[in-house]
Amino acid sequence: VTELNVFEGLELDRVADSRRRDPEWIRARREDPAARAVVAGSAGVRVAGERLELVPLAEAVATAAGGPEVLLGLDAAGPVWAVDEDPPPGPAERPGMIGAGGRRGEPAPRAEGRTDLRAAGLVLERSDAGLAAYAAGLLNWHRRTRRCANCGSEVASHEGGLSLHCPVCGAQHHPRTDPVVIMLVTAADHVLLGRQPTWPEGRFSCLAGFVGPGESLEEAVVREVGEEAGVAVGRPEYVSSQPWPFPASLMIGFMAPWTEGEPGGSDDELADLRWFSRDEVEAATGPQSDDWLAGEDASRLLLPPRMAIARRLIERWLG
Ligand SMILES: [Zn+2]
């Protein structure tokens, strides 16, 4: 049995079918007294304890500052929307991303009854964590996509906010998901792990990188390992994937068997790169902080936090 990754396991009918193209159907879902909303803003998503707080839609809209409303789908109790509670960004403003925290995983500023997405992934029930990732992903896309990429006109919400339509040139815009390959390079009883410059001493993780246009996932794995580590790997084996809403990635996990070369990166993305033995990795699996940036003891290997697919790849290798 394969355990799900954090942010997987959303239990919601996304209604990704023709009903969304019927404005009357969308309107009825909006006027449904049972309609509720995930409320999110730069301070995070609204929570009540270990649950996402679903606010009656009318109340969520009344207290929001005019941000977009997106129909996420239907659950057993009725329609579920997402509402951005912050004022829309100004025309030349680069909007902040909901729930993302810092670029390298530092926690977002805390606000009462709100949580950033990293904390949501750790604390919330599985389906709620998935719902938080879905809502924030769509709202962040709306924050960044206010004009048509084709002609520059203002776009209008379409399909309940699941796409955007340009009223001038007719272009349709769909939410973006950026594929990232993440791979554990293995050689008999050792694995190759890297440390990013912003991480504390001792923190190591799998290699990873964005997939390029015209490139297969397997080709991206081989290229990234070559660029970051200077070693060659054989045919990568797919393991599982993880939605990673920081802000719009999909992490696609692989095992990559080393074939030749000594580690030594040609680019400067990594501060350190090392083979670790099974014993060293095994010894590092004990309790440790879920904060990527928390340094505990520089002399000791720190594995990636449990919510990350990188950790799952390492634990899979340990068996
Ligand atoms: Zn246009």
Residues whose N, C-alpha, C, O or C-beta is under 5 A from the ligand:
A	BS01	ZN	C148 N150 C151 G152 S153 C166 V168 C169 G170 A171
